[in-house]
């Protein structure tokens, strides 16, 4: 017999990927009884397919509030990683030495410089440091850059982390802070009655006065049941991993990085194929060819694994943080930068989700922006 | 450590070098077989911790038998047939590029 208490919580987070887990982890500071319901191995699981950048320099052109939100998280990441390491012993392999976006022509370089300049202008008093490096200067940072590379943009804000270790650390931390984790508990229906949400799973029903839907690509169907319309388009990205090689990439680029263990990860395809997680040999060869153009010394390095995963994208590419008007106490969120934003999700959302005012930083990231007036 | 089972009749042999030492085996054997025949339990050390590794699954699955073959790094010794004069050398840590 299970105690009725085992099925009740102060707040239930639906979705055990990095977005839901980081939110649940942060909620343990605001509520005594936080429950996290996760799907099983058959779920789409964008976190498991993630590239692992903690990235600023391409985020929020024309949407400075998103750049600020991203930088809030990036600035918190070093402490977040240290906190997770101290609490759980799990090293997230977080690095924050800056990052590069390579440009293959003068035109790309000038476009990139214009983008960096817009970021600097939009940053206002916060400032935005960047450098545009032509090939000789770039080679002072990464001597292996190929002759076809024209240059790169550099910002000191960028970095990376291992998404799998990060997820494991957040899960372990959540457990240690008294959170209740239920794997293989896909939520199939949500009912709202007398101020209580009843979440139906194949292992029975769970109850709480508050619910946060952070279920990645499965979010819209669940959010609709609590009166929230979350527009979402999955976008496929494919990633290749090479065998381990001695360190040579001192900094990550937007679509290539070298892990602590020595593998080169390359990717960043953007494919509109619906809910299809198959890999495509044409896309894989394009990714490999681009990597060899950037770093010709990779030419004879074998690729040992490839996979595809689905980004969780809103129509404008920015995150959505939504609070239901018709079902008070219900929230939904989607975002495709679950790694970059993990530190903000763990630190800045808990109060709001438990009834305090919405943080100013996410005021423009609600779903209202998609409504036609 | 390893001893070859008796085979009927004469077999054609191939001589390879394992860490500079000549080793003669029947044609058709693998580089991993040459390694163990030479008494080398360790073919490489791992890139991350430097732990010793040697041939294990002998069927291309475990990647523990990676060695240098004719100067090329990270070769799966158990999946490569020996050729006359082949050089099989231990690999320490991760391969280096452009060296």
Interface residues (C-beta under 8 A of the other chain):
Chain A: X144 X243 X244 X245 X246 X247 X248 X260 X261 X262 X297 X298 X301 X302
Chain B: X47 X48 X74 X93 X94 X95 X96 X97 X98
